């Protein structure tokens, strides 16, 4: 994440320069006042830009090695209809959904930075984006009820969308990409989802999930 202390220091320097500009203007030192005022205003603008970027990045988590990020459990309601309980790790946030289909899919966004940007604490970051149900049969996938749920808000300045729209505008962004994992749904099945530098990995963690994954293969 962009350090809040760095943003605060930049903003304070900008504010001090604006105060200095006012003092110089009061003393009729117009040229010096103009220089201090412009520099102060630019620093405040940079601090404001970094703040809205940081606000968006706070919806992501740092990605440095393989780590579990979610657990999902299913209870069958009816044929091709399941209650899904998703627990995000490590914050413990629990979300419940009704998913239709034969399989579940979890999508994530990943932001990777240029090497020099890592010096400012910008490790690769991820954000869980949505969870959805899938049908194995293509005709059902086209025509049957779809269930898709968002897992994240998107406040501040969206670096992801800016990079997609104008890939050459943000030199500190190395790559943005989406990634997904999917497995079969089954009554009582429990899965753990981990993320690595190459993307999401879903693993069955109980017998129901192992049996479902075994028959699915």
C-alpha positions as CSV (number, residue, x, y, z in Angstrom):
1,X,0.0,0.0,0.0
2,X,1.1,3.6,-0.5
3,X,2.2,4.8,2.9
4,X,-0.2,7.1,4.6
5,X,2.7,8.8,6.3
6,X,4.3,9.7,3.0
7,X,1.0,11.2,1.8
8,X,0.7,13.2,5.0
9,X,4.2,14.5,4.7
10,X,3.7,15.6,1.2
11,X,0.4,17.3,2.1
12,X,2.1,19.1,5.1
13,X,4.9,20.4,2.9
14,X,2.4,21.7,0.4
15,X,0.4,23.4,3.2
16,X,3.5,25.0,4.7
17,X,4.5,26.3,1.3
18,X,1.0,27.8,0.8
19,X,1.3,29.5,4.2
20,X,4.8,30.8,3.2
21,X,3.3,32.1,0.0
22,X,0.7,34.0,1.9
23,X,3.4,35.5,4.1
24,X,5.5,36.6,1.1
25,X,2.4,38.0,-0.6
26,X,1.7,40.1,2.5
27,X,5.3,41.4,2.3
28,X,4.8,42.3,-1.4
29,X,7.4,39.7,-2.5
30,X,5.2,38.7,-5.5
31,X,7.7,36.5,-7.4
32,X,8.7,34.5,-4.3
33,X,5.0,34.2,-3.3
34,X,4.1,32.9,-6.7
35,X,6.8,30.2,-6.6
36,X,5.9,29.0,-3.1
37,X,2.2,29.0,-4.0
38,X,2.5,27.0,-7.2
39,X,4.9,24.5,-5.5
40,X,2.6,24.1,-2.5
41,X,-0.5,23.7,-4.7
42,X,1.3,21.0,-6.8
43,X,2.3,19.1,-3.6
44,X,-1.2,19.2,-2.3
45,X,-2.5,17.9,-5.7
46,X,0.0,15.1,-5.6
47,X,-1.0,14.2,-2.0
48,X,-4.7,14.2,-3.1
49,X,-3.9,12.0,-6.1
50,X,-2.0,9.5,-3.9
51,X,-4.8,9.5,-1.4
52,X,-7.5,8.5,-3.9
53,X,-5.1,5.8,-5.3
54,X,-4.4,4.5,-1.8
55,X,-8.2,4.4,-1.1
56,X,-8.6,2.1,-4.0
57,X,-5.6,0.0,-3.2
58,X,-6.9,-0.6,0.3
59,X,-9.5,-2.9,-1.3
60,X,-6.7,-5.2,-2.3
61,X,-4.5,-7.4,-0.1
62,X,-0.7,-7.9,-0.5
63,X,0.4,-10.9,-2.5
64,X,3.9,-12.1,-1.6
65,X,3.6,-16.0,-1.5
66,X,1.0,-18.7,-1.6
67,X,-1.5,-18.2,1.1
68,X,-5.1,-19.3,1.9
69,X,-7.5,-16.5,1.2
70,X,-11.0,-18.1,1.4
71,X,-13.0,-21.1,2.4
72,X,-16.3,-22.0,0.8
73,X,-18.8,-24.6,2.0
74,X,-22.0,-25.8,0.3
75,X,-25.4,-27.2,1.3
76,X,-27.7,-28.4,-1.4
77,X,-31.2,-26.8,-1.5
78,X,-32.5,-28.5,-4.7
79,X,-31.1,-30.0,-7.9
80,X,-28.5,-27.6,-9.2
81,X,-29.1,-25.1,-6.3
82,X,-26.8,-24.7,-3.4
83,X,-26.4,-22.4,-0.3
84,X,-22.8,-21.3,-0.4
85,X,-21.0,-19.8,2.7
86,X,-17.8,-18.0,1.8
87,X,-15.4,-17.0,4.6
88,X,-12.6,-14.7,3.6
89,X,-9.2,-15.3,5.3
90,X,-7.7,-13.8,7.4
91,X,-10.3,-11.1,8.3
92,X,-13.0,-13.8,8.9
93,X,-15.7,-11.9,6.9
94,X,-18.6,-14.4,6.1
95,X,-20.9,-14.0,3.1
96,X,-23.8,-16.3,2.1
97,X,-25.1,-16.8,-1.4
98,X,-27.5,-19.0,-3.3
99,X,-25.6,-20.5,-6.4
100,X,-27.3,-22.2,-9.3
101,X,-25.5,-24.8,-11.4
102,X,-23.1,-27.7,-11.1
103,X,-19.9,-25.8,-10.3
104,X,-18.8,-22.7,-8.4
105,X,-16.3,-20.1,-9.6
106,X,-14.3,-17.5,-7.6
107,X,-12.8,-14.6,-9.5
108,X,-9.9,-12.3,-8.4
109,X,-8.1,-9.2,-9.7
110,X,-4.3,-9.1,-9.5
111,X,-2.1,-5.9,-9.7
112,X,1.6,-6.3,-10.3
113,X,4.1,-3.5,-10.1
114,X,7.4,-2.5,-11.7
115,X,10.5,-3.5,-9.7
116,X,11.3,0.0,-8.7
117,X,7.7,0.5,-7.4
118,X,8.3,-2.3,-4.9
119,X,10.8,0.0,-3.1
120,X,7.8,2.1,-2.0
121,X,6.0,-0.9,-0.5
122,X,3.9,-1.8,-3.6
123,X,4.0,-5.6,-3.5
124,X,1.8,-7.5,-5.9
125,X,-1.8,-7.3,-4.7
126,X,-5.1,-9.1,-5.2
127,X,-8.8,-8.6,-4.6
128,X,-11.6,-11.1,-4.6
129,X,-13.9,-9.8,-7.3
130,X,-17.0,-12.1,-7.5
131,X,-18.4,-15.6,-6.9
132,X,-20.8,-17.3,-9.4
133,X,-22.4,-20.6,-10.3
134,X,-21.6,-22.5,-13.5
135,X,-23.4,-25.2,-15.5
136,X,-21.5,-28.0,-17.1
137,X,-23.9,-28.2,-19.9
138,X,-23.2,-25.5,-22.4
139,X,-26.9,-25.1,-23.4
140,X,-27.8,-24.6,-19.7
141,X,-25.0,-22.1,-19.3
142,X,-26.5,-20.1,-22.1
143,X,-30.1,-20.2,-21.1
144,X,-30.6,-21.3,-17.4
145,X,-30.6,-18.9,-14.4
146,X,-27.3,-17.3,-13.7
147,X,-26.2,-16.4,-10.2
148,X,-23.3,-13.9,-9.8
149,X,-22.4,-11.9,-6.7
150,X,-19.9,-9.0,-6.3
151,X,-17.4,-9.5,-3.4
152,X,-15.7,-6.0,-3.4
153,X,-16.5,-2.3,-3.6
154,X,-14.4,-0.1,-5.8
155,X,-13.8,3.3,-4.2
156,X,-11.2,5.9,-5.1
157,X,-9.2,6.0,-8.3
158,X,-9.5,2.6,-10.1
159,X,-5.9,1.8,-11.3
160,X,-7.2,-1.5,-12.8
161,X,-9.6,0.3,-15.2
162,X,-7.1,3.1,-16.0
163,X,-4.4,0.5,-16.9
164,X,-6.8,-1.4,-19.1
165,X,-8.0,1.7,-20.9
166,X,-4.6,3.4,-21.2
167,X,-1.9,0.8,-20.6
168,X,1.0,3.3,-21.2
169,X,-0.2,6.0,-18.7
170,X,0.9,4.3,-15.5
171,X,4.6,3.4,-15.8
172,X,4.7,1.9,-12.2
173,X,2.1,-0.8,-13.1
174,X,3.6,-3.9,-14.6
175,X,0.5,-5.9,-15.3
176,X,-3.2,-6.3,-14.4
177,X,-5.0,-9.5,-14.9
178,X,-8.0,-11.5,-13.8
179,X,-7.9,-15.0,-12.5
180,X,-10.4,-17.6,-11.5
181,X,-10.7,-21.0,-9.8
182,X,-13.7,-23.3,-10.1
183,X,-14.8,-26.7,-8.7
184,X,-17.9,-28.8,-8.5
185,X,-20.6,-28.0,-6.0
186,X,-21.8,-30.9,-3.7
187,X,-23.8,-31.2,-0.5
188,X,-21.5,-30.7,2.5
189,X,-18.4,-30.0,0.3
190,X,-15.8,-27.7,1.7
191,X,-13.0,-26.1,-0.3
192,X,-10.0,-23.9,0.5
193,X,-8.9,-21.3,-2.0
194,X,-5.3,-20.1,-2.0
195,X,-3.5,-17.5,-4.1
196,X,0.0,-17.6,-5.6
197,X,1.9,-15.3,-7.9
198,X,0.4,-17.3,-10.8
199,X,-3.2,-17.1,-9.6
200,X,-5.9,-18.9,-7.6
201,X,-5.8,-22.5,-6.5
202,X,-8.9,-24.4,-5.1
203,X,-8.4,-27.6,-3.0
204,X,-11.0,-29.9,-1.5
205,X,-10.6,-30.3,2.3
206,X,-13.2,-32.9,3.2
207,X,-14.5,-36.2,1.9
208,X,-17.6,-34.6,0.2
209,X,-15.4,-32.2,-1.7
210,X,-12.8,-34.8,-2.6
211,X,-15.5,-37.2,-4.0
212,X,-17.1,-34.4,-6.0
213,X,-13.7,-33.3,-7.4
214,X,-12.8,-36.9,-8.1
215,X,-15.9,-37.6,-10.1
216,X,-15.6,-34.2,-11.9
217,X,-12.2,-35.2,-13.2
